[in-house]
Amino acid sequence: MAETNVSFSDKLDELERIKEQSNYLRGTIVEGLADRITGSITEDDTKLLKFHGSYMQDDRDIRDERRKQKLEPAYSFMIRVRAPGGASTAEQWIAMDDIANTYANGTIKLTTRQAFQFHGILKKNLKSSMQSINQALLDSLAACGDVNRNVMCNPNPYQSHVHGEINQIANDISRHLSPKTQAYHEIWLDGEKVLDTSDAEPEPLYGKTYLPRKFKIGIAVPPSNDIDVYSQDVGLIAIIEQDELVGFNVTIGGGMGMKHGNTATYPQVGRLIGYFPKAEVVDVCEKILTIQRDHGNREDRTNARFKYTVDRKGVEWVKNELNARLGWQLESERPYHFDHNGDRYGWTEGSGKWHFTLFIQNGRVKDTDDYKLKTALREIAQIHKGDFRLTPNQNLVIAHVSDSDKPKIEKIISEYSLTDGEHYTGLRRNSMACVAFPTCGLAMAESERYLPSLIGKIEELLDEAGLNDEEITIRMTGCPNGCARPALAEIAFIGKGPGKYNMYLGGGFTGDRLNKLFKENIAEAEILESLRPILIQYAKERTEGEHFGDFVIRAGIVDEVTDGQVFHS
């Protein structure tokens, strides 16, 4: 059984007590679901529910109105469905579509970690939704919570010969690092209840208190860094030699979240510590996770992520500890190169199959009056013999299409005018936003609902500067938790309050460098006023092939940031 050496005291974060006393994530969730008087569950159970892949939320658009009417908030639940590497079958896509229609708000959100997400599920429908997910041979266990989250990997439509192996590795890591508690099956799937679990059901890897905070693993296949490998707690960079996967370079201690006004919190990029053969990948991930389990901060959750453990202990200390736990030494890192961290849109061919990457703005799959995206994708799924791949940039790959089936897929794409984003600006094609309002309880400002219109106004500036085709990454989040990985973008906005954002510039186009605060707490007018002269200057003074993020640093507009510990300085 895992030994975390946790001694409970007043210093420990309250969630450590909740986890320890939860009977391996059971708490009183069953009793809370049975209570029909309220649409909510208790605060403690809300925290435990995250480990099961669900958050309790309420509609913040109508919160004040309901308060005036002396009604409780309009509670509902979000469910996040794990899909390692973002891969799903056509049958699973149809099942997700059914859940969205039957239990959720009629839409599917494709997340920045290649998972499915549903919003607006009522408490009375939560269990039925979970059972439907299970029937589709998927689950939501560990999609949230203080555990290893959904394991990411490149969709690789143009490197399909290695994708199968990489995706299998993502599945293997995910399976090995999943919690072993039977609570999920008991609560949601009517599994047989274990009478005495005090000793009979240990978590061999996690122990009773799991991890200090969430833990994220991603696999990148150069030259594409679409998973933003440097943002991961553990980043695996595939090393391909003679067209074969031989092993991985490994980075440690990446992470995006921070807290406004607290300079002890900051985004960080992963540090490269070496190389290992591919056969060792699950063991390496496990051993790194146990280092965080044993040495992560359990007193202050704002400083509990692995990045802070790495910075506190030192990269060399962590590397030496890893070597000791492995019983062998990491090798020196091997050469690699990234070209970008975006998606390659449209049709590509690989290993005798076709793959179509579809642009989906902010990952929201829904029907509107003039764009029946959700309906079209269901029609494709009903005839598609290949798979679907959710990309880390919230887009979708219709993958493994044969020559004979390609005309049928193309016909539906044409009929519904589905877009690969070709007619959009390079800025919009490289945009990403978190959910924010109305459902996210942490949101301070709009994100998903606002970024498209802001981009439209920035596009007028791009047109003026002659930069419409220029690939520039832009990301927005409603709070500093960083779900859309804003700290790596060339242009980023992080919400401070209603209509107000911190604006950051200078991230690396390949996702290897943090950006820097340019202006604080500004609204749309100042955003546009600030960007206009910089974009015009960029158009006039850039060197051949120079990306926007590199230019603003060379021009002295912002300082270069390669270490999160100086992010705020």
C-alpha positions as CSV (number, residue, x, y, z in Angstrom):
1,M,0.0,0.0,0.0
2,A,1.2,3.5,-0.7
3,E,2.6,5.3,2.2
4,T,2.4,9.1,2.0
5,N,3.6,9.8,5.5
6,V,0.8,12.2,6.0
7,S,0.2,13.2,9.7
8,F,-3.0,15.1,10.2
9,S,-2.8,18.4,11.9
10,D,-4.3,21.8,11.8
11,K,-1.7,22.7,9.2
12,L,-3.0,20.3,6.6
13,D,-5.5,21.5,4.0
14,E,-9.0,20.6,4.8
15,L,-9.3,18.5,1.7
16,E,-6.7,16.1,3.1
17,R,-9.1,15.3,6.0
18,I,-12.0,14.9,3.6
19,K,-10.0,12.4,1.4
20,E,-8.7,10.5,4.4
21,Q,-12.2,10.1,5.9
22,S,-14.0,9.5,2.7
23,N,-13.6,5.7,2.7
24,Y,-11.8,5.8,-0.6
25,L,-13.9,8.5,-2.3
26,R,-17.3,7.3,-1.1
27,G,-18.2,10.0,1.4
28,T,-22.0,10.4,1.5
29,I,-22.4,10.8,-2.2
30,V,-25.1,8.1,-2.4
31,E,-27.2,9.8,0.3
32,G,-26.7,13.2,-1.3
33,L,-28.0,11.8,-4.7
34,A,-31.1,10.4,-2.9
35,D,-32.0,13.7,-1.4
36,R,-34.7,15.2,-3.7
37,I,-35.3,18.3,-1.6
38,T,-32.3,20.1,-3.1
39,G,-30.5,20.0,-6.5
40,S,-27.2,20.2,-4.7
41,I,-25.0,17.9,-2.6
42,T,-22.9,18.7,0.5
43,E,-19.7,20.7,0.2
44,D,-17.5,17.7,1.2
45,D,-19.2,15.5,-1.3
46,T,-18.8,18.1,-4.0
47,K,-15.0,17.9,-3.5
48,L,-15.1,14.1,-3.6
49,L,-17.3,14.1,-6.7
50,K,-14.5,15.6,-8.6
51,F,-12.6,12.3,-8.3
52,H,-15.5,10.7,-10.1
53,G,-15.2,13.2,-13.0
54,S,-18.0,15.6,-12.1
55,Y,-18.3,19.2,-10.7
56,M,-21.4,20.7,-9.2
57,Q,-22.2,24.1,-10.8
58,D,-25.0,26.6,-11.1
59,D,-26.1,28.9,-13.8
60,R,-24.5,32.2,-12.9
61,D,-26.5,34.1,-15.5
62,I,-29.6,33.7,-13.4
63,R,-28.0,33.4,-9.9
64,D,-29.1,36.9,-8.8
65,E,-32.6,36.5,-10.1
66,R,-33.1,33.3,-8.2
67,R,-31.7,34.8,-5.1
68,K,-34.3,37.6,-5.3
69,Q,-37.0,34.9,-5.7
70,K,-35.7,33.2,-2.6
71,L,-34.9,30.1,-4.7
72,E,-31.7,28.1,-4.4
73,P,-29.2,28.5,-7.3
74,A,-30.0,26.6,-10.5
75,Y,-27.7,23.7,-9.6
76,S,-26.5,21.2,-12.3
77,F,-23.5,19.0,-12.8
78,M,-20.7,18.9,-15.3
79,I,-19.3,15.5,-16.3
80,R,-15.9,15.0,-17.9
81,V,-15.3,11.8,-19.8
82,R,-11.8,10.4,-20.0
83,A,-10.6,9.5,-23.5
84,P,-6.8,8.8,-23.4
85,G,-5.2,10.5,-26.3
86,G,-8.6,11.8,-27.3
87,A,-9.5,8.7,-29.3
88,S,-13.0,7.4,-29.6
89,T,-14.9,5.1,-31.9
90,A,-17.8,6.3,-34.1
91,E,-20.2,4.4,-31.8
92,Q,-18.8,6.2,-28.8
93,W,-19.3,9.5,-30.5
94,I,-23.0,8.7,-31.1
95,A,-23.3,7.7,-27.4
96,M,-21.8,11.1,-26.3
97,D,-24.2,12.8,-28.7
98,D,-27.1,10.9,-27.1
99,I,-26.0,11.9,-23.6
100,A,-25.8,15.5,-24.6
101,N,-29.4,15.4,-26.0
102,T,-30.9,13.3,-23.2
103,Y,-29.3,14.6,-20.0
104,A,-27.1,17.6,-20.7
105,N,-27.7,21.0,-22.4
106,G,-27.6,19.6,-25.9
107,T,-24.0,20.4,-26.5
108,I,-20.7,18.6,-26.3
109,K,-17.5,20.4,-25.1
110,L,-14.2,19.1,-26.4
111,T,-11.7,20.0,-23.7
112,T,-8.1,21.2,-23.9
113,R,-7.1,17.8,-22.5
114,Q,-8.8,15.8,-25.2
115,A,-11.8,14.8,-23.1
116,F,-15.6,15.1,-23.6
117,Q,-17.4,17.4,-21.3
118,F,-21.1,17.8,-20.6
119,H,-22.9,20.7,-18.9
120,G,-26.3,21.2,-17.4
121,I,-26.9,17.7,-16.0
122,L,-29.5,17.7,-13.2
123,K,-28.7,15.7,-10.0
124,K,-31.6,13.3,-10.7
125,N,-29.9,12.4,-14.1
126,L,-26.4,12.2,-12.9
127,K,-26.4,8.4,-12.3
128,S,-28.1,7.7,-15.6
129,S,-25.5,9.8,-17.4
130,M,-22.7,7.9,-15.7
131,Q,-24.2,4.6,-16.7
132,S,-24.7,5.7,-20.3
133,I,-21.0,6.7,-20.4
134,N,-20.0,3.2,-19.0
135,Q,-22.2,1.5,-21.6
136,A,-20.2,3.3,-24.2
137,L,-17.0,1.6,-22.7
138,L,-15.8,5.0,-21.4
139,D,-15.7,6.4,-17.9
140,S,-15.2,9.6,-16.0
141,L,-13.2,8.2,-13.1
142,A,-10.1,10.4,-12.5
143,A,-11.1,12.9,-15.1
144,C,-10.9,15.5,-12.3
145,G,-9.6,15.3,-8.7
146,D,-6.2,14.9,-7.0
147,V,-5.1,12.1,-9.3
148,N,-3.6,11.5,-12.7
149,R,-5.9,13.2,-15.2
150,N,-6.7,12.2,-18.8
151,V,-3.4,11.3,-20.5
152,M,-2.9,13.3,-23.7
153,C,-1.1,12.4,-26.9
154,N,-0.8,13.8,-30.4
155,P,-3.6,12.9,-32.8
156,N,-1.0,12.8,-35.5
157,P,-3.1,12.7,-38.6
158,Y,0.1,13.1,-40.7
159,Q,2.1,10.6,-38.6
160,S,-0.5,7.9,-38.4
161,H,2.1,5.1,-38.5
162,V,3.2,5.9,-34.9
163,H,-0.2,7.1,-33.6
164,G,-1.5,3.6,-32.8
165,E,1.5,2.8,-30.6
166,I,1.5,6.2,-28.9
167,N,-2.2,6.1,-28.2
168,Q,-1.8,2.6,-26.7
169,I,0.9,3.9,-24.4
170,A,-1.4,6.8,-23.4
171,N,-4.1,4.1,-22.5
172,D,-1.5,2.0,-20.7
173,I,-0.4,4.9,-18.5
174,S,-4.0,6.0,-17.9
175,R,-5.0,2.5,-16.8
176,H,-2.0,1.9,-14.6
177,L,-2.4,5.3,-12.8
178,S,-6.2,5.2,-12.4
179,P,-7.6,4.9,-8.8
180,K,-8.4,1.3,-7.8
181,T,-11.3,2.2,-5.5
182,Q,-14.5,0.4,-6.1
183,A,-16.5,3.5,-5.1
184,Y,-17.1,4.5,-8.7
185,H,-18.7,1.2,-9.6
186,E,-20.7,1.0,-6.4
187,I,-22.1,4.5,-6.6
188,W,-22.7,4.9,-10.4
189,L,-22.9,1.3,-11.8
190,D,-24.6,-0.5,-9.0
191,G,-21.6,-2.6,-8.3
192,E,-21.5,-5.0,-5.4
193,K,-20.8,-3.2,-2.2
194,V,-17.7,-4.2,-0.3
195,L,-18.7,-4.5,3.3
196,D,-15.5,-3.6,5.0
197,T,-13.1,-1.6,3.0
198,S,-10.8,-0.3,5.7
199,D,-8.1,-2.8,4.8
200,A,-9.6,-4.8,2.1
201,E,-9.5,-2.2,-0.6
202,P,-6.3,-0.2,-0.4
203,E,-5.1,2.1,-3.1
204,P,-1.8,0.5,-3.8
205,L,-0.4,3.6,-5.6
206,Y,-2.3,6.5,-4.1
207,G,-3.1,5.6,-0.5
208,K,-6.1,7.1,1.3
209,T,-5.2,10.7,0.6
210,Y,-4.3,10.4,-3.1
211,L,-2.2,13.2,-4.5
212,P,-1.7,16.7,-3.1
213,R,-3.2,18.1,-6.3
214,K,-4.1,17.1,-9.9
215,F,-1.4,15.5,-12.0
216,K,-1.1,15.7,-15.8
217,I,0.8,13.6,-18.3
218,G,1.1,14.2,-22.1
219,I,2.9,12.6,-25.0
220,A,4.2,14.8,-27.9
221,V,5.4,13.5,-31.2
222,P,7.8,16.0,-32.9
223,P,7.6,18.1,-34.9
224,S,4.1,18.7,-33.4
225,N,3.8,20.0,-29.9
226,D,0.0,20.3,-30.0
227,I,-0.3,18.8,-26.5
228,D,1.9,21.6,-25.1
229,V,4.3,19.1,-23.6
230,Y,6.0,21.8,-21.4
231,S,2.7,22.5,-19.6
232,Q,2.5,18.9,-18.3
233,D,3.6,17.6,-14.9
234,V,5.2,14.9,-16.9
235,G,5.9,15.6,-20.5
236,L,7.0,12.7,-22.8
237,I,8.6,13.6,-26.1
238,A,8.6,10.7,-28.5
239,I,12.0,9.9,-30.1
240,I,11.5,8.4,-33.6
241,E,14.5,6.8,-35.3
242,Q,14.2,5.1,-38.7
243,D,10.4,5.7,-38.5
244,E,10.2,3.7,-35.3
245,L,9.4,4.8,-31.8
246,V,12.5,4.0,-29.6
247,G,11.9,6.0,-26.4
248,F,11.1,9.3,-24.8
249,N,12.7,12.4,-23.5
250,V,11.0,13.4,-20.3
251,T,10.2,16.8,-18.9
252,I,9.0,17.5,-15.3
253,G,7.2,20.2,-13.5
254,G,5.1,22.0,-16.0
255,G,1.8,23.6,-15.1
256,M,-0.3,26.7,-16.0
257,G,-2.3,27.7,-13.0
258,M,-1.7,30.6,-10.7
259,K,-3.6,33.0,-8.4
260,H,-4.0,36.7,-9.0
261,G,-2.1,38.7,-6.4
262,N,-0.1,35.7,-5.1
263,T,3.4,35.8,-6.6
264,A,4.2,32.5,-4.9
265,T,2.0,31.0,-7.6
266,Y,3.0,31.0,-11.2
267,P,2.9,29.1,-14.5
268,Q,5.9,27.0,-15.2
269,V,7.4,25.1,-18.1
270,G,8.6,21.6,-17.8
271,R,12.4,21.0,-17.4
272,L,14.1,18.3,-19.6
273,I,15.9,15.7,-17.4
274,G,16.8,12.9,-19.8
275,Y,15.8,10.0,-22.0
276,F,14.6,6.4,-21.5
277,P,13.6,3.4,-23.7
278,K,9.9,3.1,-24.5
279,A,9.5,-0.2,-22.6
280,E,10.0,1.8,-19.3
281,V,7.4,4.4,-19.9
282,V,4.7,3.3,-17.4
283,D,7.3,2.7,-14.7
284,V,8.8,6.1,-15.2
285,C,5.4,7.8,-15.0
286,E,4.5,5.9,-11.9
287,K,7.8,6.7,-10.1
288,I,7.5,10.4,-10.9
289,L,4.0,10.4,-9.6
290,T,5.1,8.8,-6.3
291,I,7.7,11.5,-5.8
292,Q,4.9,14.1,-5.9
293,R,2.7,11.9,-3.7
294,D,5.4,11.7,-1.0
295,H,6.8,15.2,-1.3
296,G,4.1,17.5,-2.6
297,N,2.7,20.3,-0.4
298,R,-0.4,19.1,1.5
299,E,-0.7,22.2,3.6
300,D,-1.3,24.8,0.9
301,R,-3.2,23.7,-2.2
302,T,-2.2,26.9,-4.0
303,N,1.4,25.5,-3.9
304,A,0.6,21.9,-4.2
305,R,1.2,21.2,-7.9
306,F,4.3,19.2,-8.9
307,K,5.9,22.3,-10.4
308,Y,6.3,23.8,-7.0
309,T,7.7,20.5,-5.6
310,V,10.3,20.5,-8.4
311,D,11.2,24.2,-7.8
312,R,11.4,23.7,-4.0
313,K,13.5,20.5,-4.1
314,G,15.4,21.3,-7.3
315,V,15.5,19.6,-10.7
316,E,18.6,17.6,-9.9
317,W,17.2,16.4,-6.6
318,V,14.0,15.1,-8.4
319,K,16.1,13.5,-11.1
320,N,18.3,11.7,-8.6
321,E,15.3,10.6,-6.6
322,L,13.7,9.3,-9.8
323,N,16.8,7.3,-10.7
324,A,16.9,5.9,-7.2
325,R,13.2,4.8,-7.3
326,L,13.7,3.3,-10.8
327,G,16.9,1.4,-9.9
328,W,18.5,2.6,-13.1
329,Q,19.7,5.9,-14.6
330,L,18.0,8.1,-17.2
331,E,20.1,8.6,-20.3
332,S,21.1,11.9,-21.8
333,E,18.3,13.5,-23.7
334,R,18.2,12.9,-27.5
335,P,17.8,15.5,-30.2
336,Y,14.3,16.6,-31.2
337,H,12.6,19.7,-32.8
338,F,9.2,21.2,-32.6
339,D,7.7,23.3,-35.4
340,H,4.4,24.4,-33.8
341,N,1.8,23.6,-31.2
342,G,-1.3,24.0,-33.4
343,D,-3.4,21.7,-35.5
344,R,-2.9,20.9,-39.2
345,Y,-6.4,21.4,-40.7
346,G,-8.2,19.7,-43.6
347,W,-7.4,16.4,-45.3
348,T,-4.1,14.7,-44.7
349,E,-3.0,11.2,-45.7
350,G,-1.0,8.8,-43.6
351,S,-0.5,5.0,-43.8
352,G,-2.9,4.6,-46.6
353,K,-5.8,6.3,-44.8
354,W,-7.3,9.8,-44.9
355,H,-7.8,12.1,-41.9
356,F,-9.9,15.3,-41.8
357,T,-9.1,17.9,-39.1
358,L,-12.2,20.1,-38.5
359,F,-12.0,23.5,-36.9
360,I,-14.3,23.8,-33.9
361,Q,-14.3,27.2,-32.3
362,N,-13.4,26.7,-28.6
363,G,-14.4,23.1,-28.8
364,R,-18.1,23.6,-28.5
365,V,-20.1,21.1,-30.6
366,K,-23.6,22.4,-31.1
367,D,-26.2,23.3,-33.7
368,T,-27.0,26.9,-34.5
369,D,-29.5,28.2,-37.1
370,D,-26.8,28.6,-39.7
371,Y,-24.3,25.9,-38.7
372,K,-25.5,22.3,-37.9
373,L,-22.2,21.0,-36.7
374,K,-23.6,18.6,-34.1
375,T,-26.1,17.1,-36.6
376,A,-23.5,16.7,-39.3
377,L,-21.0,14.9,-37.0
378,R,-23.7,12.5,-35.9
379,E,-24.4,11.7,-39.6
380,I,-20.7,11.2,-40.2
381,A,-20.5,8.9,-37.1
382,Q,-23.3,6.8,-38.4
383,I,-21.3,5.8,-41.6
384,H,-17.7,6.3,-40.4
385,K,-15.7,3.1,-40.1
386,G,-12.6,4.8,-38.6
387,D,-12.3,6.7,-35.3
388,F,-12.6,10.3,-34.0
389,R,-9.7,12.1,-32.3
390,L,-10.2,15.1,-30.0
391,T,-7.3,17.4,-30.4
392,P,-5.5,19.3,-27.6
393,N,-6.6,22.5,-29.4
394,Q,-10.3,21.6,-29.0
395,N,-10.7,20.5,-32.6
396,L,-11.7,17.2,-34.1
397,V,-10.1,14.7,-36.4
398,I,-12.2,12.4,-38.5
399,A,-9.6,9.7,-38.7
400,H,-8.8,6.5,-40.7
401,V,-11.1,7.2,-43.6
402,S,-10.5,4.8,-46.5
403,D,-10.3,5.8,-50.2
404,S,-13.7,4.3,-50.8
405,D,-15.4,6.0,-47.9
406,K,-13.8,9.4,-48.4
407,P,-16.4,10.6,-50.9
408,K,-19.3,9.8,-48.5
409,I,-17.6,11.8,-45.7
410,E,-16.8,14.6,-48.1
411,K,-20.5,14.7,-49.2
412,I,-21.6,15.3,-45.6
413,I,-18.9,17.9,-45.0
414,S,-20.0,19.7,-48.1
415,E,-23.7,19.4,-47.4
416,Y,-23.3,21.0,-43.9
417,S,-20.5,23.4,-44.9
418,L,-18.2,22.0,-42.2
419,T,-15.1,24.0,-42.0
420,D,-11.4,23.2,-41.7
421,G,-10.9,26.9,-40.9
422,E,-9.2,27.6,-44.2
423,H,-11.2,30.9,-44.7
424,Y,-10.4,32.0,-41.2
425,T,-7.5,34.1,-40.1
426,G,-4.4,32.4,-38.7
427,L,-5.2,34.0,-35.4
428,R,-8.7,32.4,-35.2
429,R,-7.4,29.0,-36.3
430,N,-4.9,29.2,-33.4
431,S,-7.3,30.3,-30.7
432,M,-8.5,28.6,-27.6
433,A,-10.8,29.5,-24.7
434,C,-12.0,27.8,-21.5
435,V,-15.7,27.5,-20.6
436,A,-15.9,30.3,-18.0
437,F,-19.4,31.8,-17.7
438,P,-22.2,30.8,-17.1
439,T,-21.2,27.4,-15.6
440,C,-17.7,27.6,-14.2
441,G,-17.8,28.7,-10.5
442,L,-14.2,30.0,-10.7
443,A,-14.7,32.4,-13.7
444,M,-14.1,36.1,-13.1
445,A,-14.7,37.1,-16.7
446,E,-16.1,35.7,-19.9
447,S,-14.0,33.5,-22.1
448,E,-15.7,31.0,-24.5
449,R,-18.6,33.3,-25.2
450,Y,-16.4,36.4,-25.7
451,L,-13.2,35.4,-27.4
452,P,-14.7,34.9,-30.9
453,S,-16.1,38.5,-31.0
454,L,-12.8,39.9,-29.6
455,I,-10.9,38.0,-32.3
456,G,-13.3,39.6,-34.9
457,K,-12.2,43.0,-33.8
458,I,-8.5,42.1,-33.6
459,E,-8.9,40.7,-37.2
460,E,-9.7,44.3,-38.3
461,L,-6.3,45.3,-37.0
462,L,-4.7,42.3,-38.7
463,D,-6.3,43.3,-41.9
464,E,-5.0,46.8,-41.5
465,A,-1.5,45.4,-40.9
466,G,-1.7,42.8,-43.7
467,L,-1.4,39.9,-41.2
468,N,-4.6,37.9,-41.9
469,D,-2.7,34.8,-42.8
470,E,-0.1,35.0,-40.1
471,E,-0.3,32.1,-37.6
472,I,-0.5,33.6,-34.1
473,T,-1.6,31.7,-31.0
474,I,-4.2,33.5,-28.9
475,R,-5.8,32.1,-25.8
476,M,-8.3,33.3,-23.2
477,T,-9.3,32.1,-19.7
478,G,-11.9,33.5,-17.4
479,C,-9.6,33.0,-14.4
480,P,-5.9,32.3,-13.7
481,N,-6.3,28.6,-13.3
482,G,-5.1,28.3,-16.9
483,C,-7.4,25.6,-18.4
484,A,-6.7,26.9,-22.0
485,R,-3.0,27.0,-21.3
486,P,-2.9,30.8,-21.8
487,A,0.6,31.4,-20.3
488,L,2.1,29.7,-23.4
489,A,0.3,31.8,-26.0
490,E,1.8,34.6,-28.1
491,I,-1.2,36.7,-27.1
492,A,-3.2,35.8,-24.0
493,F,-6.0,37.2,-21.8
494,I,-6.6,36.1,-18.3
495,G,-9.8,37.3,-16.6
496,K,-9.7,39.7,-13.6
497,G,-13.3,40.8,-13.4
498,P,-16.4,41.4,-15.6
499,G,-15.0,42.7,-18.9
500,K,-11.5,43.1,-17.5
501,Y,-8.4,41.1,-18.4
502,N,-4.7,40.9,-17.9
503,M,-3.0,40.9,-21.3
504,Y,0.2,38.8,-21.8
505,L,2.5,38.8,-24.8
506,G,5.5,36.8,-25.9
507,G,4.8,33.1,-25.5
508,G,6.7,30.7,-27.9
509,F,4.9,29.6,-31.1
510,T,6.1,26.0,-30.3
511,G,4.9,26.2,-26.7
512,D,8.4,26.3,-25.2
513,R,8.3,29.7,-23.5
514,L,6.0,31.6,-21.1
515,N,4.6,34.9,-22.0
516,K,4.8,38.1,-19.9
517,L,2.3,40.5,-18.4
518,F,2.0,43.5,-20.8
519,K,-1.0,45.4,-19.3
520,E,-3.2,44.7,-16.3
521,N,-6.9,44.9,-15.7
522,I,-7.9,46.3,-19.1
523,A,-11.1,46.2,-21.1
524,E,-11.7,45.8,-24.8
525,A,-11.1,49.3,-25.9
526,E,-7.6,49.3,-24.3
527,I,-6.9,45.8,-25.6
528,L,-7.4,46.9,-29.2
529,E,-5.7,50.3,-28.6
530,S,-2.7,48.5,-27.2
531,L,-2.5,45.8,-29.9
532,R,-2.8,48.0,-33.0
533,P,0.6,49.7,-32.9
534,I,2.3,46.4,-32.0
535,L,0.8,44.5,-34.9
536,I,1.6,47.3,-37.3
537,Q,5.2,47.3,-36.0
538,Y,5.4,43.5,-36.3
539,A,4.2,43.7,-39.9
540,K,6.9,46.3,-40.8
541,E,9.9,45.1,-38.8
542,R,9.7,41.3,-38.6
543,T,12.4,39.2,-40.1
544,E,11.6,36.4,-42.5
545,G,9.7,33.6,-40.6
546,E,9.8,35.4,-37.3
547,H,6.8,34.6,-35.1
548,F,4.9,37.3,-33.2
549,G,6.0,36.0,-29.8
550,D,9.6,36.1,-30.8
551,F,9.2,39.6,-32.3
552,V,7.7,41.2,-29.2
553,I,10.7,40.0,-27.2
554,R,13.3,41.1,-29.8
555,A,11.7,44.5,-30.1
556,G,11.8,44.9,-26.3
557,I,8.0,45.1,-25.9
558,V,8.2,42.4,-23.2
559,D,10.9,40.4,-21.5
560,E,11.6,36.8,-22.3
561,V,10.4,34.3,-19.7
562,T,11.7,30.8,-19.7
563,D,11.3,30.1,-16.0
564,G,8.0,30.6,-14.1
565,Q,9.9,31.6,-11.0
566,V,10.5,35.0,-12.6
567,F,7.1,35.2,-14.3
568,H,5.9,38.0,-12.0
569,S,9.2,40.0,-11.8
